[in-house]
Amino acid sequence: MKALVWLKRDLRLHDHAPLAEAALAEGAAALWLLEPAWRRSPECDPQHLAFALACVAPLRDALAARGLPLWVEEGDAVPVLQALHARHGFTHLFSHEETGPGWSYDRDRAVAAWCRATGVAWHQWPQTGVVRPLKNRRGWAGRWQARMEAPQVAVPAGWRGLEPPRATPLPLAPASRPLPAAGEAAARALLDDFVAGRARGYRRALSSPLTAADGCSRLSPHLAFGTLSMRQVHQATEAAIRSTPDRALAHGLRGFAGRLRWHCHFMQKLEDEPAVEFRNFARACDGLREDHFDRERFETWCEGRTGFPMVDACMRQLRATGWLNFRMRAMLVSFAAYHLWLHWREPGLFLARQFLDFEPGIHWSQMQMQSGTTGINTLRIYSPAKQARDHDPDGTYVRRWVPELGTPAYPKPIVDERTALAAARERLYGLRRTAEARQEADAIQQRHGSRKSGLPRAGLQRRGTSVKAGKDTRQQELF
Ligand SMILES: Cc1cc2nc3c(=O)[nH]c(=O)nc-3n(C[C@H](O)[C@H](O)[C@H](O)COP(=O)(O)OP(=O)(O)OC[C@H]3O[C@@H](n4cnc5c(N)ncnc54)[C@H](O)[C@@H]3O)c2cc1C
């Protein structure tokens, strides 16, 4: 057997089944592809490229030290694989499963066809809790648990390289904004620091943009690029909970542990229904906003100049840093969807480029959830003024990001909140009351709703009338 390990969003040495399997081969190499389809895709930003390459560089060194060459190639998957196959005659292609955007789904189908035609055996391993293929959600949580508790895959002592590793220069990719430390060692240090103490204030810190940047784990880019496996994060968290005598730390860690499940729970939705990247979960919502897209409003929102200080502060923080906490992400989307009545797709693409941690399964599910198009969750309209009162009571955060507030340079509100929300509620509640929408909601819940959440079974009523922003911890109950 000659093996090629295709590294995708799994840029690590540890807990890596494809790399471990390749250690059994008589000859092996690894490949990381800089794909034009990725660079062209509307979700991709230079920060993603720069971060990925900063993860690839130390990984290539670590693999080379154990005899495995990591080739970095620019090009589409099939022609690159074809050329490498012609040169090295690999018999097996090893990779992790990917739950990605449409372009990666199409590319995987093309690669599968090429493998079949060429006689190369392509083996893919799961690396999260996402189950492929999945008939329904029964037993999903138990499977997630079993996967996360399975022993981590050991790092092989070495590989028999198809050729000696060479340190050719990596492509240059200037970042569009400052990046956090990249690579497996940085990811591990961040995880260790969090579970050893920083998680103590997690539950208190996560909602306010003043405290969340330090109080949250900040592991999301590492999970998105795979410098850590979900299993590593889960096991480190559970080990810390078991061993710490500090009850406050254990409490914080338990809150964090729950969110790790959400990661995979949301990704599973895209795996099960890839089209939700492009269209509404609830088809009853088709046509609701599509024909009302106001580009000027959209651009004002993107620029952080809506005249709603909390919204603008969050947008400006996000644009400057590539990260924002969950509650404020939700508020930005709710504002775009309800106050500005914008369909979620374009705002979602814009945000995908801003989020260093862009993870399609979470992202598109959340975009739709916060826009009220999933058909099953409570409509959640965030009041920017209330979020400011609750999470930035003395205005420190807003002043930091909107220094011109209170001067003529700051714009007037782009919409009248009361009128905009009244219109939004009327349209959405009117729609939800229809028999078709209710029937469809039952089907969506059967397919995508969490069985552990206590959601009503099909046929039993969902409420769907609340307009308050509740606690983040109730989020899973909603979708
Ligand atoms: C509109 C919108 C879009 C989002 N897009 C993304 C995205 O592209 N990528 C992404 O990783 N997260 C996304 N999230 C979820 C969440 O905001 C981020 O995971 C979190 O802010 C990342 O910071 P952290 O790692 O410090 O999180 P922590 O609070 O420390 O949580 C740890 C991990 O748990 C998972 N997690 C936490 N909250 C959620 C959640 N609500 N849903 C699913 N998983 C969660 C993430 O993997 C996260 O890294 C989105 C949320 C919203 C409202």
The ligand as an SDF file (V2000), in Angstrom:
LIG
                    3D

 53 58  0  0  0  0  0  0  0  0999 V2000
  -24.9060   34.1180   13.4490 C   0  0  0  0  0  0  0  0  0  0  0  0
  -23.8760   33.2370   14.1250 C   0  0  0  0  0  0  0  0  0  0  0  0
  -22.8700   32.6730   13.3720 C   0  0  0  0  0  0  0  0  0  0  0  0
  -21.9250   31.8400   13.9750 C   0  0  0  0  0  0  0  0  0  0  0  0
  -20.9480   31.3110   13.1870 N   0  0  0  0  0  0  0  0  0  0  0  0
  -20.0270   30.5040   13.7430 C   0  0  0  0  0  0  0  0  0  0  0  0
  -19.0000   29.9550   12.9430 C   0  0  0  0  0  0  0  0  0  0  0  0
  -18.9080   30.1880   11.7300 O   0  0  0  0  0  0  0  0  0  0  0  0
  -18.0690   29.1560   13.5580 N   0  0  0  0  0  0  0  0  0  0  0  0
  -18.1420   28.8720   14.8940 C   0  0  0  0  0  0  0  0  0  0  0  0
  -17.2800   28.1500   15.4040 O   0  0  0  0  0  0  0  0  0  0  0  0
  -19.1330   29.3660   15.6560 N   0  0  0  0  0  0  0  0  0  0  0  0
  -20.0650   30.1820   15.1370 C   0  0  0  0  0  0  0  0  0  0  0  0
  -21.0580   30.7010   15.9280 N   0  0  0  0  0  0  0  0  0  0  0  0
  -21.2060   30.2140   17.3170 C   0  0  0  0  0  0  0  0  0  0  0  0
  -20.4350   30.9770   18.4050 C   0  0  0  0  0  0  0  0  0  0  0  0
  -20.7120   32.3550   18.3410 O   0  0  0  0  0  0  0  0  0  0  0  0
  -18.9260   30.7390   18.3480 C   0  0  0  0  0  0  0  0  0  0  0  0
  -18.6740   29.3450   18.3210 O   0  0  0  0  0  0  0  0  0  0  0  0
  -18.1810   31.2760   19.5550 C   0  0  0  0  0  0  0  0  0  0  0  0
  -18.4560   32.6430   19.7180 O   0  0  0  0  0  0  0  0  0  0  0  0
  -16.6890   31.0390   19.3420 C   0  0  0  0  0  0  0  0  0  0  0  0
  -15.9150   31.5470   20.3940 O   0  0  0  0  0  0  0  0  0  0  0  0
  -15.2400   30.5790   21.4560 P   0  0  0  0  0  0  0  0  0  0  0  0
  -14.4820   29.4840   20.7990 O   0  0  0  0  0  0  0  0  0  0  0  0
  -14.4870   31.4300   22.4290 O   0  0  0  0  0  0  0  0  0  0  0  0
  -16.5270   29.9590   22.1350 O   0  0  0  0  0  0  0  0  0  0  0  0
  -16.7580   29.2360   23.5300 P   0  0  0  0  0  0  0  0  0  0  0  0
  -17.8980   29.9250   24.1790 O   0  0  0  0  0  0  0  0  0  0  0  0
  -15.5070   29.1030   24.3110 O   0  0  0  0  0  0  0  0  0  0  0  0
  -17.3080   27.7980   23.0840 O   0  0  0  0  0  0  0  0  0  0  0  0
  -16.4420   26.7250   22.7740 C   0  0  0  0  0  0  0  0  0  0  0  0
  -16.8150   26.0930   21.4740 C   0  0  0  0  0  0  0  0  0  0  0  0
  -18.1560   25.6070   21.5370 O   0  0  0  0  0  0  0  0  0  0  0  0
  -18.7800   25.7630   20.2690 C   0  0  0  0  0  0  0  0  0  0  0  0
  -19.9020   26.6890   20.3740 N   0  0  0  0  0  0  0  0  0  0  0  0
  -20.0520   27.7010   21.2490 C   0  0  0  0  0  0  0  0  0  0  0  0
  -21.2380   28.3050   21.0500 N   0  0  0  0  0  0  0  0  0  0  0  0
  -21.8230   27.6640   20.0410 C   0  0  0  0  0  0  0  0  0  0  0  0
  -23.0630   27.8130   19.3800 C   0  0  0  0  0  0  0  0  0  0  0  0
  -23.9320   28.7410   19.7300 N   0  0  0  0  0  0  0  0  0  0  0  0
  -23.3580   26.9810   18.3750 N   0  0  0  0  0  0  0  0  0  0  0  0
  -22.4890   26.0210   18.0080 C   0  0  0  0  0  0  0  0  0  0  0  0
  -21.3030   25.8270   18.5880 N   0  0  0  0  0  0  0  0  0  0  0  0
  -20.9790   26.6320   19.5970 C   0  0  0  0  0  0  0  0  0  0  0  0
  -17.7220   26.3320   19.3310 C   0  0  0  0  0  0  0  0  0  0  0  0
  -17.0670   25.2760   18.6930 O   0  0  0  0  0  0  0  0  0  0  0  0
  -16.7900   27.0350   20.2920 C   0  0  0  0  0  0  0  0  0  0  0  0
  -15.4880   27.1710   19.7880 O   0  0  0  0  0  0  0  0  0  0  0  0
  -22.0160   31.5590   15.3590 C   0  0  0  0  0  0  0  0  0  0  0  0
  -23.0240   32.1410   16.1180 C   0  0  0  0  0  0  0  0  0  0  0  0
  -23.9520   32.9810   15.5060 C   0  0  0  0  0  0  0  0  0  0  0  0
  -25.0290   33.6000   16.3390 C   0  0  0  0  0  0  0  0  0  0  0  0
  1  2  1  0
  2  3  1  0
  2 52  2  0
  3  4  2  0
  4  5  1  0
  4 50  1  0
  5  6  2  0
  6  7  1  0
  6 13  1  0
  7  8  2  0
  7  9  1  0
  9 10  1  0
 10 11  2  0
 10 12  1  0
 12 13  2  0
 13 14  1  0
 14 15  1  0
 14 50  1  0
 15 16  1  0
 16 17  1  0
 16 18  1  0
 18 19  1  0
 18 20  1  0
 20 21  1  0
 20 22  1  0
 22 23  1  0
 23 24  1  0
 24 25  2  0
 24 26  1  0
 24 27  1  0
 27 28  1  0
 28 29  2  0
 28 30  1  0
 28 31  1  0
 31 32  1  0
 32 33  1  0
 33 34  1  0
 33 48  1  0
 34 35  1  0
 35 36  1  0
 35 46  1  0
 36 37  1  0
 36 45  1  0
 37 38  2  0
 38 39  1  0
 39 40  1  0
 39 45  2  0
 40 41  1  0
 40 42  2  0
 42 43  1  0
 43 44  2  0
 44 45  1  0
 46 47  1  0
 46 48  1  0
 48 49  1  0
 50 51  2  0
 51 52  1  0
 52 53  1  0
M  END
$$$$
